[in-house]
Amino acid sequence: MVAPETPKEHLPDPWPNPPELRGPVLMEQRWADAVFLHWRIPEATAAAFMPPEVVPDVFDGSAWVGLIGFRMQKAGFGRGPAVPYLGDFNEINVRLYSREPDGTRGVVFLSLDADRLAGVLAARAAGIPYVWSHACFRPASSGNPSLGYSVRRFQRGARTDFAVVPAFDDVATDPLSVHLTARFGLHSRFRGRTLYIPNSHPAWPLCRAEVSALEDGLIGAAGIHVAGPPDSVLYSPGVRTQFGRPRLVRS
């Protein structure tokens, strides 16, 4: 099933302008068929996982934990061609939302499951908590509008299986949806220091979705407990993004 393009006049009004990357573009990639599941959690719970110099980015009095699945496509270095085979894989991540003292917003990854071992090893060397797993994408079909992701870790056995039915005519333009998806960088610890790795992309074409299947062990494996259905469920056909040069975060 192919999602319709979101008309420009229906893009979120509060969506911030994407930042202009300073210096060279280090990587380009496309994120396709993104499913966003989010739960409210206490701010203090999220604070325990923040790197030094950043704090939880709170919305409506709560911090938020996300379970996000997407298909990485045509990842490549700089502005060059995509890396054959290694540039395409499935990724399912658990993430929190962070903010620097100057207001710069980002994400903090608790885990990222992917099915390309070489990419996992390279990312872990840079301090990003990738996990090599059996990760699958289940596309929608003419007889079944549900699409989703499943993960089975090769070690320690954590699993997830989730699927949604997108409501393509219900465009998500509310401030919470923008808060959870308009993220232009990640905060990560590397050799005892906090780094910010910036990225830039246009507004996600977002719509609401309904959960059709959910059995998750990844959030719990990351050390956070959630109960009940997610408080926010979103889908996007995807965006193209670019990553820039990391910088140190200073207080």
C-alpha positions as CSV (number, residue, x, y, z in Angstrom):
1,M,0.0,0.0,0.0
2,V,1.4,3.4,-1.0
3,A,0.7,6.3,1.3
4,P,-0.6,9.5,-0.4
5,E,1.6,12.6,-0.3
6,T,0.6,15.1,2.4
7,P,-0.4,18.4,0.8
8,K,1.9,21.2,1.8
9,E,-1.1,23.2,3.2
10,H,-1.7,20.3,5.6
11,L,1.7,20.2,7.1
12,P,2.0,21.0,10.8
13,D,1.8,24.7,11.5
14,P,4.1,24.5,14.5
15,W,6.7,22.5,12.6
16,P,10.1,24.2,13.0
17,N,12.3,25.1,10.1
18,P,14.9,22.3,9.8
19,P,18.4,23.5,10.7
20,E,21.0,24.2,8.2
21,L,23.9,21.8,8.8
22,R,27.3,23.5,9.4
23,G,30.2,21.9,7.7
24,P,30.2,18.9,5.5
25,V,27.3,16.4,5.2
26,L,28.7,13.2,6.7
27,M,25.8,10.9,5.8
28,E,22.6,10.8,3.8
29,Q,19.8,8.2,4.2
30,R,16.0,7.8,3.9
31,W,13.7,6.6,6.6
32,A,10.7,4.8,5.2
33,D,7.5,3.4,6.7
34,A,8.0,4.9,10.1
35,V,5.8,3.8,12.9
36,F,5.8,5.9,16.1
37,L,4.4,4.5,19.4
38,H,4.8,6.7,22.5
39,W,4.0,6.5,26.1
40,R,4.0,9.1,28.9
41,I,6.5,8.4,31.6
42,P,7.6,10.4,34.7
43,E,10.2,13.1,34.1
44,A,12.4,11.6,36.8
45,T,12.4,8.2,35.0
46,A,13.7,9.8,31.8
47,A,16.2,11.9,33.7
48,A,18.1,8.8,35.0
49,F,19.0,8.0,31.3
50,M,20.1,11.4,30.2
51,P,23.8,12.0,29.4
52,P,25.5,14.8,31.3
53,E,24.6,18.4,30.4
54,V,21.1,17.5,29.0
55,V,17.7,17.0,30.7
56,P,14.4,15.4,29.6
57,D,12.4,17.4,27.1
58,V,8.9,17.5,28.8
59,F,5.6,18.0,27.0
60,D,2.3,18.4,28.8
61,G,4.0,17.7,32.1
62,S,5.4,14.3,31.1
63,A,8.5,12.9,29.5
64,W,7.9,10.4,26.7
65,V,9.4,7.1,25.7
66,G,9.1,6.0,22.1
67,L,9.2,2.6,20.3
68,I,9.9,3.5,16.6
69,G,10.3,1.2,13.6
70,F,11.4,2.2,10.1
71,R,13.2,1.0,7.0
72,M,16.6,2.5,6.5
73,Q,17.1,3.0,2.7
74,K,20.1,4.1,0.6
75,A,22.3,5.2,3.5
76,G,25.6,6.5,2.2
77,F,28.6,8.6,3.3
78,G,28.6,12.3,2.5
79,R,26.7,13.1,-0.6
80,G,28.0,10.1,-2.5
81,P,26.1,7.0,-3.6
82,A,24.4,4.7,-1.1
83,V,26.4,1.8,0.3
84,P,25.3,-1.4,-1.5
85,Y,23.5,-3.9,0.8
86,L,24.7,-2.3,4.0
87,G,22.8,0.9,3.3
88,D,19.4,-0.8,3.5
89,F,18.1,-2.5,6.7
90,N,15.3,-2.5,9.2
91,E,15.7,-0.5,12.5
92,I,13.6,-0.5,15.6
93,N,14.7,1.9,18.4
94,V,13.7,2.8,21.9
95,R,14.3,6.5,22.6
96,L,13.7,9.4,25.0
97,Y,13.7,13.1,24.3
98,S,16.4,15.5,25.5
99,R,17.1,19.2,25.7
100,E,20.3,21.2,26.2
101,P,20.6,24.3,28.5
102,D,20.3,26.5,25.3
103,G,17.1,24.8,24.3
104,T,18.5,22.6,21.6
105,R,16.3,19.5,21.4
106,G,17.4,15.9,20.5
107,V,16.8,12.3,21.2
108,V,18.6,9.9,23.5
109,F,18.6,6.3,22.2
110,L,18.3,3.5,24.8
111,S,18.6,0.8,22.1
112,L,18.6,0.4,18.3
113,D,17.9,-3.0,16.9
114,A,19.1,-3.6,13.3
115,D,19.8,-6.6,11.0
116,R,23.1,-5.5,9.5
117,L,26.0,-6.7,11.7
118,A,28.6,-4.5,10.1
119,G,26.6,-1.4,10.6
120,V,25.9,-2.4,14.2
121,L,29.5,-2.9,15.0
122,A,30.5,0.5,13.4
123,A,27.8,2.4,15.3
124,R,28.7,0.7,18.6
125,A,32.3,1.8,18.1
126,A,30.9,5.4,18.0
127,G,29.0,5.0,21.2
128,I,25.5,4.5,19.7
129,P,23.8,1.5,21.4
130,Y,22.9,-0.7,18.4
131,V,22.0,-4.3,18.9
132,W,22.3,-7.0,16.2
133,S,18.9,-8.6,15.9
134,H,16.6,-10.4,13.5
135,A,14.4,-7.4,12.5
136,C,11.6,-7.7,10.0
137,F,9.1,-5.3,8.3
138,R,5.7,-6.6,7.5
139,P,4.1,-4.4,4.7
140,A,0.4,-3.8,4.2
141,S,-1.4,-5.6,1.4
142,S,-4.7,-5.2,-0.4
143,G,-6.3,-7.6,2.0
144,N,-4.6,-6.4,5.2
145,P,-4.0,-2.7,5.8
146,S,-1.9,-3.4,8.8
147,L,1.9,-2.8,8.7
148,G,4.6,-3.2,11.3
149,Y,7.8,-4.6,12.7
150,S,9.1,-7.5,14.7
151,V,12.5,-8.0,16.4
152,R,14.1,-11.0,18.0
153,R,17.5,-10.4,19.6
154,F,20.2,-13.0,19.0
155,Q,21.4,-12.5,22.6
156,R,19.4,-12.1,25.8
157,G,16.2,-12.9,23.9
158,A,14.3,-9.6,24.0
159,R,11.5,-9.3,21.4
160,T,8.9,-6.9,20.0
161,D,6.1,-7.2,17.6
162,F,3.9,-4.3,16.7
163,A,1.7,-3.2,13.8
164,V,-0.6,-0.3,13.0
165,V,-3.3,0.6,10.5
166,P,-2.6,4.1,9.2
167,A,-5.5,6.6,8.9
168,F,-4.1,8.5,5.9
169,D,-6.9,11.0,5.9
170,D,-6.3,12.0,9.5
171,V,-3.2,14.2,9.2
172,A,-1.4,14.7,12.5
173,T,-0.7,18.4,13.0
174,D,-1.0,18.8,16.7
175,P,1.9,20.1,18.9
176,L,2.5,16.8,20.6
177,S,3.0,14.9,17.3
178,V,5.4,17.6,16.2
179,H,7.2,17.6,19.6
180,L,7.8,13.8,19.2
181,T,8.9,13.8,15.6
182,A,10.6,17.2,14.8
183,R,14.0,16.1,16.2
184,F,17.1,17.3,14.5
185,G,19.8,15.5,16.4
186,L,20.8,13.0,19.0
187,H,22.6,13.2,22.3
188,S,25.0,10.5,23.0
189,R,27.9,9.7,25.4
190,F,31.3,9.0,23.9
191,R,34.4,8.5,25.9
192,G,32.9,10.3,28.9
193,R,31.6,13.3,27.0
194,T,28.2,14.2,25.7
195,L,28.0,14.7,21.9
196,Y,25.3,16.2,19.8
197,I,25.0,14.7,16.3
198,P,22.8,17.0,14.1
199,N,20.6,16.0,11.3
200,S,18.3,17.9,9.0
201,H,15.1,16.9,7.1
202,P,11.8,18.3,5.9
203,A,8.6,17.9,7.9
204,W,7.4,14.3,8.2
205,P,4.2,13.7,6.3
206,L,2.4,12.4,9.4
207,C,-0.9,10.7,10.0
208,R,-2.6,9.1,13.0
209,A,-2.8,5.3,13.2
210,E,-4.5,2.6,15.2
211,V,-2.6,-0.2,16.9
212,S,-3.5,-3.6,15.5
213,A,-0.9,-5.7,17.3
214,L,1.5,-4.9,20.2
215,E,3.7,-7.2,22.3
216,D,6.8,-5.4,23.3
217,G,9.8,-6.4,25.4
218,L,12.4,-3.8,24.2
219,I,11.2,-0.9,26.4
220,G,11.3,-3.1,29.5
221,A,14.7,-4.5,28.4
222,A,15.9,-0.9,28.3
223,G,14.9,-0.4,31.9
224,I,11.6,1.5,31.6
225,H,8.2,0.2,32.5
226,V,5.1,1.2,30.6
227,A,1.6,-0.2,30.9
228,G,-1.4,-0.1,28.6
229,P,-1.8,1.1,25.0
230,P,0.5,3.9,23.7
231,D,-0.7,7.5,24.3
232,S,0.3,8.5,20.7
233,V,0.4,6.4,17.5
234,L,1.6,7.9,14.3
235,Y,2.7,6.7,10.8
236,S,4.8,8.4,8.1
237,P,5.8,7.1,4.6
238,G,9.2,8.7,5.3
239,V,11.7,11.5,4.7
240,R,15.2,11.9,3.4
241,T,17.7,13.1,6.0
242,Q,21.3,14.3,6.2
243,F,23.7,14.2,9.2
244,G,26.3,16.7,10.0
245,R,29.4,17.0,12.1
246,P,29.1,16.1,15.8
247,R,29.9,18.7,18.5
248,L,30.6,18.6,22.2
249,V,27.7,19.7,24.5
250,R,29.0,22.1,27.1
251,S,27.2,23.4,30.2
